[in-house]
């Protein structure tokens, strides 16, 4: 199975890209995860269809690498269900089935691209870069909660007319809050949503970054939009504070 991908030479910094890799063959999944992490990406792994659906809805991924042959639902049906649920994350299908009819089924199911095994790792990276340059027309261009606005594709955020200077993690946290306004989010949910799920720290990391975020989106504007929910975590007020 290790021959299914060939490593490219060199590494790279790809701007805090977060990927979901859905692959049930353990060796292949680990090869992909290791190679993508070496390129500077944050990578989460899923090995079943139902797990992939839950994770894709729970976190703002930049792209999903989805194997066609999976337990708990094949890649075609998973992709179709994601689109039915208005999840527009770009999807790259991986499969050993190279018939034209299979490619047509995958693309008609809502996939953005299709890569046949065996493939070179450099081609996988190139296709992921191409996917990230595309913004599906159906995807919401800007999230808005009160006078807070956030453009996921451009990685920009504003309070009113003032652009917010956010780090990558601060941006990821704000995007999580703005996708679920009024909902109390646990520290674990925030940790898993804004950091690689392989991150094992149980420190006060989330509390520290929420404090950073408040210093940029609330205090300069006299607002209190990010509320502490006792014994749970934090919540973004539905009116944006």
C-alpha positions, 0 to 999 in steps of 0.5 A: 500500500505504501507504493500508492503514493510517492513522496515529493521532495522538500517541505513547505509552508501552506498558511495554516491549512486544515484538512480532513483525510477520510481513509479506512486503510490505516497504513495509507491514512498514516502515510497521507497524514504524515506527508501532509503534516510535513508540508505544514498542514493540520490534519484530522483523520476519519476511517468511517463514513458517519465519522467523516460526516460528523467531523465535516459538519463540526469543524471549518476544514479547508479541504476534505480528502475522501476515499471512495471505498469506506465502511459506514457509507461510500465516498459518493454518498458521503459527498452527496450528503455533505452537499445536501446539508450545505457543507461546501468544503472542497472535496477531493475523492481518492479511488482505485476505480478509474472508469469514466463512469465512476468519475462522473458519479463522483463529480455529480455527487458534489466532489470538486476533484478526483484522483486515481490511485496510485498517485504521486504525493506532489500531484495530491498537493497540487490538486489541494492547492487548486481546490483552495483557489476555488470558491464554490458559488453556493458557499456563503461569502461572508459570515455576519453576526451583528456588526461582526463580519468574517470572510472565510475564503479571504481570511479577513474579519471586521467589526463594523468598518474596522478590519481586525488583525487576527492571528490564524488561531484567533481567526479560527476561533472567531469563525467557529463562534460565528458559525454557531452564534448563541450556542455554548461551546465547550473548551474541548469543542473549541480545542478540536475545532481550531487546533489539530485533533491530535493536539493533546494539551489539556492546559488553558490554551483555549482560555488564553486565546479567547482572552486574545480574541476579546482584546481584538474584537470586543474591548477596543469597541466597548463590546462584550460579545464573547461570553463565558458560560460557567462550567461549559466554555464560551458563547458568541452573543447572537447580536454580536455584542 
